[in-house]
């Protein structure tokens, strides 16, 4: 009898987001590997994955590495593919299965279907136009969210503001600006439904429903700095050319019109 050991069998995974036929997916590339010259007849594999916003999962076996992944083993006849909800939130976040006859490596793809993306439209208008010099500018932004899916979902949406924005209200409720510590976002607020206390950090949308939110705020005024230039000399009986330059500065840090 000869006994010997081979290196541990490893499972590596890489996940990324992609859109397929208009739907959003979180995709996992999974590879089970062993450094052995002999086939291993049965290998138990498992891993956890995110269930946030996921409505369904499909597991595919690949050939040629991760090139051809068309064999759906999500409900394999052998019954060895098991899905579990380990955090008890009503959605699968764990899968286990057996790799049959592992020869060095075997790859899989897990597709977590998140459905169609929430459709968001944003329109902005100035309430006190035409704008007069040295008047504060009053803005209204209308945000509309539509859920095109046949199921309810949540959307986290952070609305960004130009620097210097003040007196911010979301659906007539005063809001303070939040600041991203990593600098990826401008000063912002999180859009929420004031009539939905169960979702304090997101917008809950039922199937095929639309919600509209009104954001109002003000920014600093437009300023004008005039400069007048006279000619070096004047001629008798000749109109003098006097030049006045107006330097107009928009302090709102966002485009305006009708000044």
C-alpha positions as CSV (number, residue, x, y, z in Angstrom):
1,X,0.0,0.0,0.0
2,X,1.4,3.4,-1.0
3,X,0.0,6.5,0.6
4,X,0.8,10.0,-0.5
5,X,-0.7,13.5,-0.4
6,X,-1.4,16.0,-3.1
7,X,-1.9,19.8,-2.6
8,X,-5.3,21.0,-1.4
9,X,-8.1,21.3,-3.9
10,X,-8.9,25.0,-4.3
11,X,-12.0,27.0,-5.4
12,X,-11.5,30.5,-6.8
13,X,-14.3,32.9,-7.8
14,X,-14.4,36.3,-9.4
15,X,-17.6,38.2,-9.7
16,X,-18.7,41.2,-11.8
17,X,-21.8,43.0,-13.0
18,X,-23.1,42.8,-16.5
19,X,-26.2,43.5,-18.6
20,X,-27.6,40.7,-20.8
21,X,-30.7,41.4,-23.0
22,X,-31.5,44.5,-20.9
23,X,-31.3,42.6,-17.6
24,X,-28.8,43.1,-14.8
25,X,-26.8,40.1,-13.6
26,X,-24.1,39.5,-11.0
27,X,-21.9,36.9,-12.6
28,X,-19.5,34.6,-10.8
29,X,-16.6,32.8,-12.6
30,X,-15.8,29.7,-10.5
31,X,-12.9,27.4,-10.9
32,X,-12.2,24.2,-8.9
33,X,-8.5,23.1,-9.2
34,X,-6.3,20.3,-8.0
35,X,-2.6,19.7,-8.7
36,X,-2.8,16.0,-9.5
37,X,-2.1,13.8,-12.5
38,X,-5.0,11.5,-11.6
39,X,-8.7,12.1,-11.9
40,X,-10.5,12.6,-8.6
41,X,-13.9,10.9,-8.9
42,X,-15.9,13.1,-6.5
43,X,-15.2,16.5,-5.1
44,X,-17.5,18.4,-2.8
45,X,-17.7,22.1,-3.6
46,X,-19.6,25.0,-2.1
47,X,-19.5,28.8,-1.8
48,X,-21.5,31.8,-0.6
49,X,-22.7,34.7,-2.8
50,X,-24.6,37.9,-2.5
51,X,-28.4,37.8,-2.7
52,X,-29.0,41.5,-2.7
53,X,-31.6,42.4,-5.3
54,X,-31.4,38.9,-6.8
55,X,-34.6,37.1,-8.1
56,X,-33.1,33.9,-9.4
57,X,-29.9,32.0,-9.8
58,X,-28.6,29.6,-12.5
59,X,-25.4,27.5,-12.3
60,X,-23.7,26.4,-15.5
61,X,-20.9,23.9,-16.1
62,X,-18.2,25.1,-18.5
63,X,-15.8,23.4,-21.0
64,X,-12.5,24.9,-22.3
65,X,-12.0,26.9,-19.2
66,X,-14.7,29.6,-19.0
67,X,-15.3,29.7,-22.8
68,X,-18.3,27.5,-23.3
69,X,-20.7,27.6,-20.3
70,X,-24.0,26.1,-21.6
71,X,-24.7,23.1,-19.5
72,X,-27.3,24.2,-16.9
73,X,-26.8,22.1,-13.7
74,X,-29.0,24.2,-11.5
75,X,-31.4,21.3,-11.0
76,X,-29.2,18.4,-12.0
77,X,-30.9,15.0,-12.1
78,X,-28.4,13.6,-9.6
79,X,-29.8,15.9,-7.0
80,X,-26.4,17.0,-5.8
81,X,-26.8,20.7,-6.4
82,X,-28.3,22.2,-3.3
83,X,-29.3,25.9,-2.8
84,X,-29.7,27.4,0.7
85,X,-30.8,30.6,2.3
86,X,-28.3,30.9,5.1
87,X,-29.2,34.4,6.3
88,X,-33.0,33.6,6.3
89,X,-34.0,36.6,4.2
90,X,-36.0,34.7,1.6
91,X,-33.3,34.5,-1.1
92,X,-30.6,31.9,-1.8
93,X,-27.1,32.9,-0.9
94,X,-25.3,29.5,-0.8
95,X,-24.8,26.7,-3.3
96,X,-23.1,23.3,-3.0
97,X,-22.5,20.5,-5.5
98,X,-20.2,17.6,-6.5
99,X,-17.6,17.9,-9.2
100,X,-17.5,14.6,-11.0
101,X,-14.1,13.3,-12.2
102,X,-12.0,16.4,-11.5
103,X,-9.0,16.5,-13.8
104,X,-6.8,19.4,-12.8
105,X,-9.5,22.0,-13.1
106,X,-13.2,22.5,-13.8
107,X,-15.0,25.8,-14.3
108,X,-18.5,27.0,-13.7
109,X,-20.6,30.2,-14.1
110,X,-23.2,31.4,-11.7
111,X,-25.7,34.0,-13.0
112,X,-27.6,35.9,-10.4
113,X,-30.6,37.6,-12.1
114,X,-31.4,41.0,-10.8
115,X,-34.1,41.8,-13.4
116,X,-34.4,45.0,-15.4
117,X,-32.8,48.2,-14.0
118,X,-35.0,50.8,-12.4
119,X,-35.7,53.6,-14.8
120,X,-34.8,57.0,-13.4
121,X,-35.5,60.3,-15.1
122,X,-34.3,63.6,-13.7
123,X,-35.5,67.1,-14.9
124,X,-34.4,70.4,-13.5
125,X,-36.0,73.9,-13.7
126,X,-35.4,77.4,-12.3
127,X,-38.4,78.7,-10.3
128,X,-37.6,82.4,-10.3
129,X,-36.5,83.0,-13.9
130,X,-35.7,85.3,-15.4
131,X,-32.7,85.6,-13.0
132,X,-31.8,89.1,-11.8
133,X,-28.3,90.0,-10.8
134,X,-27.6,89.4,-7.1
135,X,-30.8,87.4,-6.6
136,X,-30.5,83.8,-5.2
137,X,-31.5,81.1,-7.7
138,X,-34.3,78.8,-6.7
139,X,-34.2,75.3,-8.2
140,X,-36.7,72.5,-8.5
141,X,-35.6,68.9,-9.5
142,X,-38.2,66.3,-10.4
143,X,-37.0,62.7,-10.0
144,X,-39.1,59.8,-11.3
145,X,-38.5,56.1,-10.7
146,X,-40.2,53.3,-12.5
147,X,-40.0,49.6,-11.8
148,X,-40.4,47.6,-15.0
149,X,-40.2,44.2,-13.3
150,X,-42.9,41.8,-12.3
151,X,-41.7,41.9,-8.8
152,X,-41.1,44.5,-6.1
153,X,-37.6,45.8,-5.5
154,X,-35.6,48.6,-3.7
155,X,-33.5,51.3,-5.2
156,X,-30.8,53.2,-3.4
157,X,-30.3,56.6,-5.1
158,X,-28.1,59.4,-4.0
159,X,-28.9,62.8,-5.7
160,X,-25.9,65.1,-6.0
161,X,-25.9,68.9,-5.7
162,X,-23.7,71.7,-7.0
163,X,-21.4,73.2,-4.4
164,X,-23.0,76.0,-2.5
165,X,-26.5,74.5,-2.5
166,X,-28.6,75.6,0.5
167,X,-32.1,75.2,2.0
168,X,-32.6,71.7,0.5
169,X,-36.0,70.1,0.7
170,X,-37.2,66.7,-0.4
171,X,-41.0,66.6,-0.8
172,X,-41.2,69.6,1.5
173,X,-39.0,68.1,4.2
174,X,-35.7,69.8,5.0
175,X,-32.6,67.8,4.3
176,X,-28.9,68.1,5.2
177,X,-26.2,67.3,2.7
178,X,-24.1,64.2,3.2
179,X,-20.4,64.1,2.1
180,X,-18.7,61.1,0.7
181,X,-15.5,60.5,2.7
182,X,-13.7,59.1,-0.3
183,X,-14.7,61.9,-2.7
184,X,-16.5,59.8,-5.2
185,X,-19.7,61.7,-4.9
186,X,-20.5,65.4,-4.7
187,X,-22.5,66.6,-1.7
188,X,-25.8,64.6,-1.9
189,X,-28.9,63.4,-0.2
190,X,-30.4,59.9,-0.3
191,X,-33.8,59.9,-1.9
192,X,-36.5,58.2,0.2
193,X,-40.3,58.0,0.3
194,X,-41.6,60.1,3.2
195,X,-44.7,57.9,3.4
196,X,-42.7,54.6,3.7
197,X,-41.2,54.3,7.2
198,X,-40.1,50.7,6.6
199,X,-37.4,51.8,4.1
200,X,-35.4,54.7,5.6
201,X,-32.5,54.4,3.3
202,X,-34.0,53.3,-0.1
203,X,-37.1,53.6,-2.3
204,X,-39.4,50.6,-2.3
205,X,-41.1,50.1,-5.7
206,X,-43.9,47.5,-6.3
207,X,-44.1,45.8,-9.7
208,X,-44.7,48.2,-12.6
209,X,-45.1,51.2,-10.3
210,X,-43.8,54.7,-10.5
211,X,-42.8,57.1,-7.7
212,X,-42.0,60.8,-8.1
213,X,-40.0,63.0,-5.8
214,X,-39.5,66.8,-5.7
215,X,-36.3,68.3,-4.6
216,X,-36.0,72.1,-4.1
217,X,-33.0,74.1,-3.2
218,X,-31.3,77.5,-3.8
219,X,-27.8,78.5,-4.9
220,X,-25.9,81.8,-4.7
221,X,-26.6,84.7,-7.0
222,X,-25.2,85.8,-10.3
223,X,-22.8,88.7,-9.8
224,X,-21.7,91.4,-12.3
225,X,-18.4,93.4,-12.1
226,X,-18.4,96.4,-14.5
227,X,-15.2,97.9,-15.8
228,X,-15.1,101.2,-17.9
229,X,-12.3,102.1,-20.3
230,X,-11.8,105.6,-21.7
231,X,-9.6,106.5,-24.7
232,X,-6.2,108.0,-24.1
233,X,-7.3,111.2,-25.8
234,X,-10.4,112.9,-27.1
235,X,-10.9,114.6,-30.5
236,X,-13.0,117.7,-30.9
237,X,-16.3,117.2,-32.7
238,X,-15.7,113.4,-32.7
239,X,-17.7,110.9,-30.6
240,X,-15.5,109.3,-28.1
241,X,-15.3,105.5,-27.9
242,X,-15.9,104.4,-24.3
243,X,-15.8,100.7,-23.6
244,X,-17.6,99.0,-20.7
245,X,-16.9,95.4,-19.9
246,X,-19.3,93.4,-17.8
247,X,-17.9,90.3,-16.0
248,X,-20.8,88.1,-15.2
249,X,-20.1,85.3,-12.7
250,X,-22.4,82.4,-12.1
251,X,-21.8,81.3,-8.5
252,X,-24.3,78.4,-8.7
253,X,-21.7,76.0,-10.3
254,X,-24.5,74.7,-12.6
255,X,-25.7,76.1,-15.9
256,X,-28.4,78.7,-15.9
257,X,-30.4,80.5,-18.6
258,X,-32.8,83.5,-19.0
259,X,-30.5,85.9,-17.1
